[in-house]
């Protein structure tokens, strides 16, 4: 076990955005907060759901970032896999060397 902090990044299709926000808010034993922003998905594996996305050539998505301990990220990902199976969410983790609040 390690308490090394990581940033878990999730790429969420526009259609699942609010559902993911609600889901993460329910995971209060692991997630104390998160940051989300709009993003555009490009590439052969990206699903373009609407005519507008096909014309634009990219998918409207949300990027959600959560800072948490590595072990908690593993637990959260296991939960997400169960709750969002089949949705092809993209994710990655990166080490966080420093995290804080400037007060």
N, C-alpha and C positions, 0 to 999 in steps of 0.2 A: 504494500500500500504506500501511496505517496500523497503528500499534500501539496505537490507542485501545482500551481494555478495554471489553467489553460483558458484560451478563448475558444469556445465552441461556436462555430459559424454554421448556420443553417440557411440554405437557399430554398425558399418556399414559393410555390406557384401562387399567383394572385388569388385564385379561387380558395386556397387554404389559409390565406393570411390571417383572417380573424379567428378562425378555428385554432390555429397555432398559437396566436396571442393568448386566447382564453386557456388553452391547454397549459402553456407555460405558467400562466398566473395560478393555475391549480396546483402546480408542482412546488408549492411554497416550502416544502421540507428540503428542497435542493436549490431552487431558483429564487434568489432574492430580488432580481430585477434583470432586465435585458434591454438591449438597444435594437431598434429596427429601422431600416431605411429601404426606399424603393431602389430596385436595380433592374438591369436588363440582361437576360440570359441569352447567350449566343452559343452556337455549336451544333454539331450533328445529333447529339443526344438530347437536346433541349426540345421539349414539346411546345408547339405553337398551337394554342387552343382556339384562338379567335381569328376571324378574317383580318382584323386590324394587326394582330401580331404577325400573321403571314405576310402582309404588305410591308410592315416595318422591318421584318426579318429578325425580330427578337421577341422573347417572351417577357411579359411584365411579371416581375417577381419581387419578393421581399427578402432582404438579407437580415437575419436575426443573429445577434451576437450576445453570448452569455459568458461572463467570467465566473469560473468556479474551479474547485479542486479537481484534479485529474480523475480521481475515483468517483466523484459526483458526476462528472461528465460521462463516464462509462455507464453509470446507473441511469442517467437521464436518456442517453442514447438507447439503452435497452427498452426503456418505457416508450420512447418515440417509435422505435421499430414495431412494438406491439400495437400501438394506437394508430400509426400512420402507415401500416403495411400496404405495399402496392402503390404508394404515391410517388415513388422515385425521388424522394427528397435528397438533395445533395448536402453533404456536410464535411467539415474538416475541423481539426483542432490545431492550435498553435500555442507554444509555450508563452506564458506571460512572465516577464522578468520583473515587472513592477506594476502595482495597481494601487490606486488610492483616490482620495478625494481632497482637492485643494479647498480648504475652508477659510 
